[in-house]
Amino acid sequence: MDIEIDVEHWPEQDWGDLGLKAADAAALVAPEMALSRLSVSLLFTNDAEVHTLNREWRGKDKPTNVLSFPMLSREYLLGLAPEGPPEMLGDLALAYETCAREAEEKSSPLEHHAAHLIIHGLLHLAGYDHETSPKDADAMEALEIAALASMGIADPYGDRD
């Protein structure tokens, strides 16, 4: 997967490297995302920009931690051959102030929380949805936990067996 990363309004750090590592971790647990012909844009921005995007595209007049804008259906993604023209999987946007506040509330390093949100957003781009049913939520959380574990990051949902 090719990732175009743009960092605005986040503290000085190599967020691009974190984005690449999170994408690799997501592809480990959801191999349909490992196709080299897929591309994603990842924007590290602020609450104001995410608020605007959320209002314009989702009709929700508030900021949120991460927004996912999928461009392929799950069925289409699963049917893609390894070779072929480039395909845009979708766009992600992370809001700095919300992410930083949530990380502090969880007593988690911002880098760990951002990695979790990137993986969460990438899974949404691949068609996973935690809002459809408790079973789907559990399945998506399990994938997130496994991807984060591959990065050496603890389970963000708490202790699990």
MODELLER restraints for C-alpha pairs under 7 A, 6 or more apart:
rsr = mdl.restraints
at = mdl.atoms
rsr.add(forms.Gaussian(group=physical.xy_distance, feature=features.Distance(at['CA:1:A'], at['CA:33:A']), mean=6.68, stdev=0.5))
rsr.add(forms.Gaussian(group=physical.xy_distance, feature=features.Distance(at['CA:1:A'], at['CA:34:A']), mean=5.71, stdev=0.5))
rsr.add(forms.Gaussian(group=physical.xy_distance, feature=features.Distance(at['CA:1:A'], at['CA:35:A']), mean=5.65, stdev=0.5))
rsr.add(forms.Gaussian(group=physical.xy_distance, feature=features.Distance(at['CA:1:A'], at['CA:36:A']), mean=4.52, stdev=0.5))
rsr.add(forms.Gaussian(group=physical.xy_distance, feature=features.Distance(at['CA:1:A'], at['CA:37:A']), mean=6.32, stdev=0.5))
rsr.add(forms.Gaussian(group=physical.xy_distance, feature=features.Distance(at['CA:1:A'], at['CA:38:A']), mean=4.86, stdev=0.5))
rsr.add(forms.Gaussian(group=physical.xy_distance, feature=features.Distance(at['CA:1:A'], at['CA:39:A']), mean=5.45, stdev=0.5))
rsr.add(forms.Gaussian(group=physical.xy_distance, feature=features.Distance(at['CA:2:A'], at['CA:36:A']), mean=6.61, stdev=0.5))
rsr.add(forms.Gaussian(group=physical.xy_distance, feature=features.Distance(at['CA:2:A'], at['CA:38:A']), mean=6.15, stdev=0.5))
rsr.add(forms.Gaussian(group=physical.xy_distance, feature=features.Distance(at['CA:2:A'], at['CA:39:A']), mean=4.49, stdev=0.5))
rsr.add(forms.Gaussian(group=physical.xy_distance, feature=features.Distance(at['CA:2:A'], at['CA:40:A']), mean=6.36, stdev=0.5))
rsr.add(forms.Gaussian(group=physical.xy_distance, feature=features.Distance(at['CA:3:A'], at['CA:39:A']), mean=5.58, stdev=0.5))
rsr.add(forms.Gaussian(group=physical.xy_distance, feature=features.Distance(at['CA:3:A'], at['CA:40:A']), mean=4.87, stdev=0.5))
rsr.add(forms.Gaussian(group=physical.xy_distance, feature=features.Distance(at['CA:3:A'], at['CA:41:A']), mean=5.68, stdev=0.5))
rsr.add(forms.Gaussian(group=physical.xy_distance, feature=features.Distance(at['CA:3:A'], at['CA:42:A']), mean=6.93, stdev=0.5))
rsr.add(forms.Gaussian(group=physical.xy_distance, feature=features.Distance(at['CA:4:A'], at['CA:40:A']), mean=6.26, stdev=0.5))
rsr.add(forms.Gaussian(group=physical.xy_distance, feature=features.Distance(at['CA:4:A'], at['CA:41:A']), mean=4.69, stdev=0.5))
rsr.add(forms.Gaussian(group=physical.xy_distance, feature=features.Distance(at['CA:4:A'], at['CA:42:A']), mean=6.11, stdev=0.5))
rsr.add(forms.Gaussian(group=physical.xy_distance, feature=features.Distance(at['CA:5:A'], at['CA:16:A']), mean=5.98, stdev=0.5))
rsr.add(forms.Gaussian(group=physical.xy_distance, feature=features.Distance(at['CA:5:A'], at['CA:41:A']), mean=5.96, stdev=0.5))
rsr.add(forms.Gaussian(group=physical.xy_distance, feature=features.Distance(at['CA:5:A'], at['CA:42:A']), mean=4.81, stdev=0.5))
rsr.add(forms.Gaussian(group=physical.xy_distance, feature=features.Distance(at['CA:5:A'], at['CA:43:A']), mean=5.95, stdev=0.5))
rsr.add(forms.Gaussian(group=physical.xy_distance, feature=features.Distance(at['CA:6:A'], at['CA:42:A']), mean=6.37, stdev=0.5))
rsr.add(forms.Gaussian(group=physical.xy_distance, feature=features.Distance(at['CA:6:A'], at['CA:43:A']), mean=4.95, stdev=0.5))
rsr.add(forms.Gaussian(group=physical.xy_distance, feature=features.Distance(at['CA:6:A'], at['CA:44:A']), mean=6.23, stdev=0.5))
rsr.add(forms.Gaussian(group=physical.xy_distance, feature=features.Distance(at['CA:7:A'], at['CA:43:A']), mean=6.01, stdev=0.5))
rsr.add(forms.Gaussian(group=physical.xy_distance, feature=features.Distance(at['CA:7:A'], at['CA:44:A']), mean=4.68, stdev=0.5))
rsr.add(forms.Gaussian(group=physical.xy_distance, feature=features.Distance(at['CA:7:A'], at['CA:45:A']), mean=6.43, stdev=0.5))
rsr.add(forms.Gaussian(group=physical.xy_distance, feature=features.Distance(at['CA:8:A'], at['CA:44:A']), mean=5.74, stdev=0.5))
rsr.add(forms.Gaussian(group=physical.xy_distance, feature=features.Distance(at['CA:8:A'], at['CA:45:A']), mean=4.88, stdev=0.5))
rsr.add(forms.Gaussian(group=physical.xy_distance, feature=features.Distance(at['CA:9:A'], at['CA:45:A']), mean=5.32, stdev=0.5))
rsr.add(forms.Gaussian(group=physical.xy_distance, feature=features.Distance(at['CA:9:A'], at['CA:46:A']), mean=5.72, stdev=0.5))
rsr.add(forms.Gaussian(group=physical.xy_distance, feature=features.Distance(at['CA:10:A'], at['CA:44:A']), mean=6.66, stdev=0.5))
rsr.add(forms.Gaussian(group=physical.xy_distance, feature=features.Distance(at['CA:10:A'], at['CA:45:A']), mean=6.59, stdev=0.5))
rsr.add(forms.Gaussian(group=physical.xy_distance, feature=features.Distance(at['CA:10:A'], at['CA:96:A']), mean=6.01, stdev=0.5))
rsr.add(forms.Gaussian(group=physical.xy_distance, feature=features.Distance(at['CA:18:A'], at['CA:115:A']), mean=6.66, stdev=0.5))
rsr.add(forms.Gaussian(group=physical.xy_distance, feature=features.Distance(at['CA:19:A'], at['CA:115:A']), mean=7.00, stdev=0.5))
rsr.add(forms.Gaussian(group=physical.xy_distance, feature=features.Distance(at['CA:19:A'], at['CA:118:A']), mean=6.90, stdev=0.5))
rsr.add(forms.Gaussian(group=physical.xy_distance, feature=features.Distance(at['CA:22:A'], at['CA:115:A']), mean=5.61, stdev=0.5))
rsr.add(forms.Gaussian(group=physical.xy_distance, feature=features.Distance(at['CA:22:A'], at['CA:118:A']), mean=6.45, stdev=0.5))
rsr.add(forms.Gaussian(group=physical.xy_distance, feature=features.Distance(at['CA:22:A'], at['CA:119:A']), mean=5.88, stdev=0.5))
rsr.add(forms.Gaussian(group=physical.xy_distance, feature=features.Distance(at['CA:23:A'], at['CA:119:A']), mean=6.63, stdev=0.5))
rsr.add(forms.Gaussian(group=physical.xy_distance, feature=features.Distance(at['CA:25:A'], at['CA:147:A']), mean=4.81, stdev=0.5))
rsr.add(forms.Gaussian(group=physical.xy_distance, feature=features.Distance(at['CA:25:A'], at['CA:148:A']), mean=6.92, stdev=0.5))
rsr.add(forms.Gaussian(group=physical.xy_distance, feature=features.Distance(at['CA:25:A'], at['CA:150:A']), mean=6.34, stdev=0.5))
rsr.add(forms.Gaussian(group=physical.xy_distance, feature=features.Distance(at['CA:25:A'], at['CA:151:A']), mean=6.84, stdev=0.5))
rsr.add(forms.Gaussian(group=physical.xy_distance, feature=features.Distance(at['CA:26:A'], at['CA:119:A']), mean=5.66, stdev=0.5))
rsr.add(forms.Gaussian(group=physical.xy_distance, feature=features.Distance(at['CA:26:A'], at['CA:147:A']), mean=5.50, stdev=0.5))
rsr.add(forms.Gaussian(group=physical.xy_distance, feature=features.Distance(at['CA:27:A'], at['CA:33:A']), mean=5.08, stdev=0.5))
rsr.add(forms.Gaussian(group=physical.xy_distance, feature=features.Distance(at['CA:27:A'], at['CA:34:A']), mean=5.01, stdev=0.5))
rsr.add(forms.Gaussian(group=physical.xy_distance, feature=features.Distance(at['CA:28:A'], at['CA:147:A']), mean=6.84, stdev=0.5))
rsr.add(forms.Gaussian(group=physical.xy_distance, feature=features.Distance(at['CA:29:A'], at['CA:143:A']), mean=5.95, stdev=0.5))
rsr.add(forms.Gaussian(group=physical.xy_distance, feature=features.Distance(at['CA:29:A'], at['CA:146:A']), mean=6.87, stdev=0.5))
rsr.add(forms.Gaussian(group=physical.xy_distance, feature=features.Distance(at['CA:29:A'], at['CA:147:A']), mean=6.05, stdev=0.5))
rsr.add(forms.Gaussian(group=physical.xy_distance, feature=features.Distance(at['CA:32:A'], at['CA:78:A']), mean=6.35, stdev=0.5))
rsr.add(forms.Gaussian(group=physical.xy_distance, feature=features.Distance(at['CA:35:A'], at['CA:82:A']), mean=6.01, stdev=0.5))
rsr.add(forms.Gaussian(group=physical.xy_distance, feature=features.Distance(at['CA:37:A'], at['CA:85:A']), mean=6.61, stdev=0.5))
rsr.add(forms.Gaussian(group=physical.xy_distance, feature=features.Distance(at['CA:37:A'], at['CA:86:A']), mean=4.59, stdev=0.5))
rsr.add(forms.Gaussian(group=physical.xy_distance, feature=features.Distance(at['CA:37:A'], at['CA:87:A']), mean=6.00, stdev=0.5))
rsr.add(forms.Gaussian(group=physical.xy_distance, feature=features.Distance(at['CA:38:A'], at['CA:86:A']), mean=5.91, stdev=0.5))
rsr.add(forms.Gaussian(group=physical.xy_distance, feature=features.Distance(at['CA:38:A'], at['CA:87:A']), mean=4.91, stdev=0.5))
rsr.add(forms.Gaussian(group=physical.xy_distance, feature=features.Distance(at['CA:38:A'], at['CA:88:A']), mean=5.73, stdev=0.5))
rsr.add(forms.Gaussian(group=physical.xy_distance, feature=features.Distance(at['CA:38:A'], at['CA:89:A']), mean=5.98, stdev=0.5))
rsr.add(forms.Gaussian(group=physical.xy_distance, feature=features.Distance(at['CA:39:A'], at['CA:87:A']), mean=6.25, stdev=0.5))
rsr.add(forms.Gaussian(group=physical.xy_distance, feature=features.Distance(at['CA:39:A'], at['CA:88:A']), mean=4.85, stdev=0.5))
rsr.add(forms.Gaussian(group=physical.xy_distance, feature=features.Distance(at['CA:39:A'], at['CA:89:A']), mean=5.71, stdev=0.5))
rsr.add(forms.Gaussian(group=physical.xy_distance, feature=features.Distance(at['CA:40:A'], at['CA:88:A']), mean=6.12, stdev=0.5))
rsr.add(forms.Gaussian(group=physical.xy_distance, feature=features.Distance(at['CA:40:A'], at['CA:89:A']), mean=5.61, stdev=0.5))
rsr.add(forms.Gaussian(group=physical.xy_distance, feature=features.Distance(at['CA:40:A'], at['CA:90:A']), mean=5.24, stdev=0.5))
rsr.add(forms.Gaussian(group=physical.xy_distance, feature=features.Distance(at['CA:40:A'], at['CA:91:A']), mean=5.66, stdev=0.5))
rsr.add(forms.Gaussian(group=physical.xy_distance, feature=features.Distance(at['CA:41:A'], at['CA:90:A']), mean=6.63, stdev=0.5))
rsr.add(forms.Gaussian(group=physical.xy_distance, feature=features.Distance(at['CA:41:A'], at['CA:91:A']), mean=4.73, stdev=0.5))
rsr.add(forms.Gaussian(group=physical.xy_distance, feature=features.Distance(at['CA:41:A'], at['CA:92:A']), mean=6.17, stdev=0.5))
rsr.add(forms.Gaussian(group=physical.xy_distance, feature=features.Distance(at['CA:42:A'], at['CA:91:A']), mean=6.01, stdev=0.5))
rsr.add(forms.Gaussian(group=physical.xy_distance, feature=features.Distance(at['CA:42:A'], at['CA:92:A']), mean=4.80, stdev=0.5))
rsr.add(forms.Gaussian(group=physical.xy_distance, feature=features.Distance(at['CA:42:A'], at['CA:93:A']), mean=5.91, stdev=0.5))
rsr.add(forms.Gaussian(group=physical.xy_distance, feature=features.Distance(at['CA:43:A'], at['CA:92:A']), mean=6.08, stdev=0.5))
rsr.add(forms.Gaussian(group=physical.xy_distance, feature=features.Distance(at['CA:43:A'], at['CA:93:A']), mean=4.59, stdev=0.5))
rsr.add(forms.Gaussian(group=physical.xy_distance, feature=features.Distance(at['CA:43:A'], at['CA:94:A']), mean=6.27, stdev=0.5))
rsr.add(forms.Gaussian(group=physical.xy_distance, feature=features.Distance(at['CA:44:A'], at['CA:93:A']), mean=5.93, stdev=0.5))
rsr.add(forms.Gaussian(group=physical.xy_distance, feature=features.Distance(at['CA:44:A'], at['CA:94:A']), mean=5.01, stdev=0.5))
rsr.add(forms.Gaussian(group=physical.xy_distance, feature=features.Distance(at['CA:44:A'], at['CA:95:A']), mean=6.57, stdev=0.5))
rsr.add(forms.Gaussian(group=physical.xy_distance, feature=features.Distance(at['CA:45:A'], at['CA:93:A']), mean=6.75, stdev=0.5))
rsr.add(forms.Gaussian(group=physical.xy_distance, feature=features.Distance(at['CA:45:A'], at['CA:94:A']), mean=5.87, stdev=0.5))
rsr.add(forms.Gaussian(group=physical.xy_distance, feature=features.Distance(at['CA:45:A'], at['CA:95:A']), mean=5.24, stdev=0.5))
rsr.add(forms.Gaussian(group=physical.xy_distance, feature=features.Distance(at['CA:45:A'], at['CA:96:A']), mean=6.00, stdev=0.5))
rsr.add(forms.Gaussian(group=physical.xy_distance, feature=features.Distance(at['CA:46:A'], at['CA:95:A']), mean=4.41, stdev=0.5))
rsr.add(forms.Gaussian(group=physical.xy_distance, feature=features.Distance(at['CA:46:A'], at['CA:96:A']), mean=4.80, stdev=0.5))
rsr.add(forms.Gaussian(group=physical.xy_distance, feature=features.Distance(at['CA:46:A'], at['CA:97:A']), mean=6.27, stdev=0.5))
rsr.add(forms.Gaussian(group=physical.xy_distance, feature=features.Distance(at['CA:47:A'], at['CA:63:A']), mean=5.46, stdev=0.5))
rsr.add(forms.Gaussian(group=physical.xy_distance, feature=features.Distance(at['CA:47:A'], at['CA:95:A']), mean=4.75, stdev=0.5))
rsr.add(forms.Gaussian(group=physical.xy_distance, feature=features.Distance(at['CA:47:A'], at['CA:96:A']), mean=6.30, stdev=0.5))
rsr.add(forms.Gaussian(group=physical.xy_distance, feature=features.Distance(at['CA:47:A'], at['CA:97:A']), mean=5.88, stdev=0.5))
rsr.add(forms.Gaussian(group=physical.xy_distance, feature=features.Distance(at['CA:47:A'], at['CA:98:A']), mean=6.58, stdev=0.5))
rsr.add(forms.Gaussian(group=physical.xy_distance, feature=features.Distance(at['CA:48:A'], at['CA:63:A']), mean=6.96, stdev=0.5))
rsr.add(forms.Gaussian(group=physical.xy_distance, feature=features.Distance(at['CA:50:A'], at['CA:63:A']), mean=5.46, stdev=0.5))
rsr.add(forms.Gaussian(group=physical.xy_distance, feature=features.Distance(at['CA:50:A'], at['CA:64:A']), mean=6.76, stdev=0.5))
rsr.add(forms.Gaussian(group=physical.xy_distance, feature=features.Distance(at['CA:50:A'], at['CA:93:A']), mean=6.84, stdev=0.5))
rsr.add(forms.Gaussian(group=physical.xy_distance, feature=features.Distance(at['CA:50:A'], at['CA:95:A']), mean=5.92, stdev=0.5))
rsr.add(forms.Gaussian(group=physical.xy_distance, feature=features.Distance(at['CA:51:A'], at['CA:61:A']), mean=6.52, stdev=0.5))
rsr.add(forms.Gaussian(group=physical.xy_distance, feature=features.Distance(at['CA:51:A'], at['CA:62:A']), mean=5.00, stdev=0.5))
rsr.add(forms.Gaussian(group=physical.xy_distance, feature=features.Distance(at['CA:51:A'], at['CA:63:A']), mean=3.91, stdev=0.5))
rsr.add(forms.Gaussian(group=physical.xy_distance, feature=features.Distance(at['CA:54:A'], at['CA:60:A']), mean=5.49, stdev=0.5))
rsr.add(forms.Gaussian(group=physical.xy_distance, feature=features.Distance(at['CA:54:A'], at['CA:61:A']), mean=6.58, stdev=0.5))
rsr.add(forms.Gaussian(group=physical.xy_distance, feature=features.Distance(at['CA:54:A'], at['CA:62:A']), mean=6.78, stdev=0.5))
rsr.add(forms.Gaussian(group=physical.xy_distance, feature=features.Distance(at['CA:54:A'], at['CA:63:A']), mean=6.66, stdev=0.5))
rsr.add(forms.Gaussian(group=physical.xy_distance, feature=features.Distance(at['CA:55:A'], at['CA:61:A']), mean=4.66, stdev=0.5))
rsr.add(forms.Gaussian(group=physical.xy_distance, feature=features.Distance(at['CA:55:A'], at['CA:62:A']), mean=6.87, stdev=0.5))
rsr.add(forms.Gaussian(group=physical.xy_distance, feature=features.Distance(at['CA:64:A'], at['CA:95:A']), mean=6.79, stdev=0.5))
rsr.add(forms.Gaussian(group=physical.xy_distance, feature=features.Distance(at['CA:64:A'], at['CA:98:A']), mean=6.57, stdev=0.5))
rsr.add(forms.Gaussian(group=physical.xy_distance, feature=features.Distance(at['CA:65:A'], at['CA:94:A']), mean=5.72, stdev=0.5))
rsr.add(forms.Gaussian(group=physical.xy_distance, feature=features.Distance(at['CA:65:A'], at['CA:95:A']), mean=5.27, stdev=0.5))
rsr.add(forms.Gaussian(group=physical.xy_distance, feature=features.Distance(at['CA:65:A'], at['CA:98:A']), mean=5.38, stdev=0.5))
rsr.add(forms.Gaussian(group=physical.xy_distance, feature=features.Distance(at['CA:65:A'], at['CA:99:A']), mean=5.48, stdev=0.5))
rsr.add(forms.Gaussian(group=physical.xy_distance, feature=features.Distance(at['CA:66:A'], at['CA:92:A']), mean=6.91, stdev=0.5))
rsr.add(forms.Gaussian(group=physical.xy_distance, feature=features.Distance(at['CA:66:A'], at['CA:93:A']), mean=5.54, stdev=0.5))
rsr.add(forms.Gaussian(group=physical.xy_distance, feature=features.Distance(at['CA:66:A'], at['CA:94:A']), mean=4.49, stdev=0.5))
rsr.add(forms.Gaussian(group=physical.xy_distance, feature=features.Distance(at['CA:66:A'], at['CA:95:A']), mean=6.38, stdev=0.5))
rsr.add(forms.Gaussian(group=physical.xy_distance, feature=features.Distance(at['CA:66:A'], at['CA:117:A']), mean=6.39, stdev=0.5))
rsr.add(forms.Gaussian(group=physical.xy_distance, feature=features.Distance(at['CA:66:A'], at['CA:121:A']), mean=6.72, stdev=0.5))
rsr.add(forms.Gaussian(group=physical.xy_distance, feature=features.Distance(at['CA:67:A'], at['CA:92:A']), mean=5.56, stdev=0.5))
rsr.add(forms.Gaussian(group=physical.xy_distance, feature=features.Distance(at['CA:67:A'], at['CA:93:A']), mean=5.19, stdev=0.5))
rsr.add(forms.Gaussian(group=physical.xy_distance, feature=features.Distance(at['CA:67:A'], at['CA:94:A']), mean=6.64, stdev=0.5))
rsr.add(forms.Gaussian(group=physical.xy_distance, feature=features.Distance(at['CA:67:A'], at['CA:121:A']), mean=6.90, stdev=0.5))
rsr.add(forms.Gaussian(group=physical.xy_distance, feature=features.Distance(at['CA:68:A'], at['CA:91:A']), mean=5.91, stdev=0.5))
rsr.add(forms.Gaussian(group=physical.xy_distance, feature=features.Distance(at['CA:68:A'], at['CA:92:A']), mean=4.72, stdev=0.5))
rsr.add(forms.Gaussian(group=physical.xy_distance, feature=features.Distance(at['CA:68:A'], at['CA:93:A']), mean=6.83, stdev=0.5))
rsr.add(forms.Gaussian(group=physical.xy_distance, feature=features.Distance(at['CA:68:A'], at['CA:121:A']), mean=5.48, stdev=0.5))
rsr.add(forms.Gaussian(group=physical.xy_distance, feature=features.Distance(at['CA:68:A'], at['CA:124:A']), mean=6.50, stdev=0.5))
rsr.add(forms.Gaussian(group=physical.xy_distance, feature=features.Distance(at['CA:68:A'], at['CA:125:A']), mean=6.32, stdev=0.5))
rsr.add(forms.Gaussian(group=physical.xy_distance, feature=features.Distance(at['CA:69:A'], at['CA:90:A']), mean=5.40, stdev=0.5))
rsr.add(forms.Gaussian(group=physical.xy_distance, feature=features.Distance(at['CA:69:A'], at['CA:91:A']), mean=5.04, stdev=0.5))
rsr.add(forms.Gaussian(group=physical.xy_distance, feature=features.Distance(at['CA:69:A'], at['CA:92:A']), mean=6.35, stdev=0.5))
rsr.add(forms.Gaussian(group=physical.xy_distance, feature=features.Distance(at['CA:69:A'], at['CA:125:A']), mean=6.70, stdev=0.5))
rsr.add(forms.Gaussian(group=physical.xy_distance, feature=features.Distance(at['CA:70:A'], at['CA:89:A']), mean=6.03, stdev=0.5))
rsr.add(forms.Gaussian(group=physical.xy_distance, feature=features.Distance(at['CA:70:A'], at['CA:90:A']), mean=4.36, stdev=0.5))
rsr.add(forms.Gaussian(group=physical.xy_distance, feature=features.Distance(at['CA:70:A'], at['CA:91:A']), mean=6.56, stdev=0.5))
rsr.add(forms.Gaussian(group=physical.xy_distance, feature=features.Distance(at['CA:70:A'], at['CA:125:A']), mean=4.57, stdev=0.5))
rsr.add(forms.Gaussian(group=physical.xy_distance, feature=features.Distance(at['CA:71:A'], at['CA:88:A']), mean=6.45, stdev=0.5))
rsr.add(forms.Gaussian(group=physical.xy_distance, feature=features.Distance(at['CA:71:A'], at['CA:89:A']), mean=5.37, stdev=0.5))
rsr.add(forms.Gaussian(group=physical.xy_distance, feature=features.Distance(at['CA:71:A'], at['CA:90:A']), mean=4.88, stdev=0.5))
rsr.add(forms.Gaussian(group=physical.xy_distance, feature=features.Distance(at['CA:72:A'], at['CA:89:A']), mean=5.80, stdev=0.5))
rsr.add(forms.Gaussian(group=physical.xy_distance, feature=features.Distance(at['CA:73:A'], at['CA:127:A']), mean=6.57, stdev=0.5))
rsr.add(forms.Gaussian(group=physical.xy_distance, feature=features.Distance(at['CA:74:A'], at['CA:126:A']), mean=5.95, stdev=0.5))
rsr.add(forms.Gaussian(group=physical.xy_distance, feature=features.Distance(at['CA:74:A'], at['CA:127:A']), mean=4.73, stdev=0.5))
rsr.add(forms.Gaussian(group=physical.xy_distance, feature=features.Distance(at['CA:89:A'], at['CA:125:A']), mean=6.31, stdev=0.5))
rsr.add(forms.Gaussian(group=physical.xy_distance, feature=features.Distance(at['CA:90:A'], at['CA:125:A']), mean=6.05, stdev=0.5))
rsr.add(forms.Gaussian(group=physical.xy_distance, feature=features.Distance(at['CA:92:A'], at['CA:121:A']), mean=6.48, stdev=0.5))
rsr.add(forms.Gaussian(group=physical.xy_distance, feature=features.Distance(at['CA:99:A'], at['CA:114:A']), mean=6.83, stdev=0.5))
rsr.add(forms.Gaussian(group=physical.xy_distance, feature=features.Distance(at['CA:100:A'], at['CA:110:A']), mean=5.97, stdev=0.5))
rsr.add(forms.Gaussian(group=physical.xy_distance, feature=features.Distance(at['CA:103:A'], at['CA:109:A']), mean=6.15, stdev=0.5))
rsr.add(forms.Gaussian(group=physical.xy_distance, feature=features.Distance(at['CA:103:A'], at['CA:110:A']), mean=5.38, stdev=0.5))
rsr.add(forms.Gaussian(group=physical.xy_distance, feature=features.Distance(at['CA:103:A'], at['CA:113:A']), mean=5.77, stdev=0.5))
rsr.add(forms.Gaussian(group=physical.xy_distance, feature=features.Distance(at['CA:112:A'], at['CA:153:A']), mean=6.46, stdev=0.5))
rsr.add(forms.Gaussian(group=physical.xy_distance, feature=features.Distance(at['CA:116:A'], at['CA:144:A']), mean=6.99, stdev=0.5))
rsr.add(forms.Gaussian(group=physical.xy_distance, feature=features.Distance(at['CA:116:A'], at['CA:148:A']), mean=6.73, stdev=0.5))
rsr.add(forms.Gaussian(group=physical.xy_distance, feature=features.Distance(at['CA:119:A'], at['CA:144:A']), mean=6.43, stdev=0.5))
rsr.add(forms.Gaussian(group=physical.xy_distance, feature=features.Distance(at['CA:120:A'], at['CA:144:A']), mean=6.46, stdev=0.5))
rsr.add(forms.Gaussian(group=physical.xy_distance, feature=features.Distance(at['CA:128:A'], at['CA:140:A']), mean=6.55, stdev=0.5))
rsr.add(forms.Gaussian(group=physical.xy_distance, feature=features.Distance(at['CA:129:A'], at['CA:136:A']), mean=6.44, stdev=0.5))
rsr.add(forms.Gaussian(group=physical.xy_distance, feature=features.Distance(at['CA:129:A'], at['CA:137:A']), mean=6.82, stdev=0.5))
rsr.add(forms.Gaussian(group=physical.xy_distance, feature=features.Distance(at['CA:130:A'], at['CA:136:A']), mean=5.30, stdev=0.5))
rsr.add(forms.Gaussian(group=physical.xy_distance, feature=features.Distance(at['CA:130:A'], at['CA:137:A']), mean=3.75, stdev=0.5))
rsr.add(forms.Gaussian(group=physical.xy_distance, feature=features.Distance(at['CA:130:A'], at['CA:140:A']), mean=6.19, stdev=0.5))
rsr.add(forms.Gaussian(group=physical.xy_distance, feature=features.Distance(at['CA:131:A'], at['CA:137:A']), mean=6.52, stdev=0.5))
rsr.add(forms.Gaussian(group=physical.xy_distance, feature=features.Distance(at['CA:145:A'], at['CA:155:A']), mean=5.36, stdev=0.5))
rsr.add(forms.Gaussian(group=physical.xy_distance, feature=features.Distance(at['CA:148:A'], at['CA:154:A']), mean=6.79, stdev=0.5))
